[in-house]
């Protein structure tokens, strides 16, 4: 690169020549690292939230398992037992589906 610059002008002082892409990549490296770190913590927070929602739903279902068994044993097995799928369960499934879609979208953008 020095030879090309001197071919244009011999009196030009050249100190630490670099390509513009190299200069930009070095200046944006810190921002990229910070953004990747914050994204990783955000993904971890979403994962912990999803695990927490799953745990609460699992606990609620475990409490009602006996009631569901009794209803099925008394002949309600042919029809849907009322209350076996609560609104909270359906809402949590929707939230988890949206979270999964956002995670896959983020992974496709990052990697």
C-alpha positions in Angstrom: 0.0 0.0 0.0 2.9 2.3 0.7 4.2 1.9 -2.8 0.9 2.8 -4.3 0.6 6.0 -2.3 4.2 7.0 -3.1 3.4 6.3 -6.8 0.7 9.0 -6.7 2.7 11.5 -4.6 6.3 11.1 -3.4 6.1 13.9 -0.8 3.1 12.4 1.1 3.9 11.2 4.6 2.3 7.9 5.3 1.9 6.7 8.9 0.1 3.4 9.7 -1.8 3.0 6.4 -4.9 0.8 6.6 -8.0 0.0 4.6 -11.2 1.7 5.5 -12.9 -1.7 6.2 -10.2 -2.4 8.8 -10.6 0.9 10.5 -14.4 0.5 10.6 -14.1 -3.1 11.9 -11.8 -2.0 14.7 -13.9 0.9 15.7 -17.1 -1.1 15.7 -15.7 -4.1 17.5 -16.5 -2.8 21.0 -20.1 -2.1 20.0 -20.5 -5.5 18.5 -19.2 -7.2 21.6 -21.6 -5.2 23.8 -24.5 -5.9 21.6 -23.8 -9.6 21.5 -23.4 -9.7 25.3 -26.7 -7.8 25.9 -28.4 -10.1 23.4 -27.1 -13.2 25.2 -28.4 -11.8 28.5 -31.7 -11.0 27.0 -32.0 -14.5 25.5 -31.1 -15.9 29.0 -33.8 -13.8 30.6 -36.4 -15.0 28.1 -35.3 -18.6 28.7 -35.6 -18.2 32.5 -39.0 -16.6 32.1 -40.2 -19.5 29.9 -38.9 -22.1 32.4 -40.7 -20.2 35.2 -43.9 -20.2 33.3 -43.5 -23.9 32.5 -42.9 -24.6 36.2 -46.0 -22.7 37.3 -48.1 -24.5 34.7 -46.7 -27.8 35.7 -47.4 -27.2 39.3 -51.0 -26.2 38.5 -51.6 -29.3 36.4 -50.0 -31.5 39.1 -52.5 -30.2 41.7 -55.4 -31.0 39.4 -54.3 -34.4 38.3 -56.4 -36.2 40.9 -59.5 -34.2 40.0 -59.0 -35.0 36.3 -58.6 -38.7 37.1 -61.8 -38.8 39.1 -63.7 -37.0 36.4 -62.4 -39.4 33.8 -63.2 -42.4 36.1 -66.8 -41.3 36.5 -67.5 -41.3 32.7 -66.4 -37.9 31.6 -63.6 -39.4 29.5 -65.6 -39.2 26.3 -66.0 -35.5 26.4 -63.5 -32.8 27.3 -63.2 -32.3 31.0 -64.1 -28.7 31.8 -61.1 -26.7 33.0 -58.4 -29.1 32.0 -56.9 -26.5 29.7 -57.2 -23.2 31.4 -56.8 -19.9 29.8 -53.5 -19.4 31.6 -52.2 -22.6 29.9 -53.3 -21.5 26.5 -51.8 -18.0 27.0 -48.5 -19.5 28.1 -48.4 -21.7 25.1 -48.9 -18.7 22.9 -46.2 -16.7 24.7 -43.8 -19.6 24.4 -44.6 -20.0 20.7 -43.9 -16.3 20.1 -40.7 -16.5 22.2 -39.5 -19.5 20.1 -40.2 -17.6 16.8 -38.4 -14.6 18.1 -35.4 -16.7 19.2 -35.1 -18.4 15.8 -35.4 -15.1 14.0 -32.6 -13.6 16.3 -30.4 -16.7 15.7 -30.9 -16.4 11.9 -29.8 -12.7 12.0 -26.8 -13.2 14.3 -25.4 -16.4 12.8 
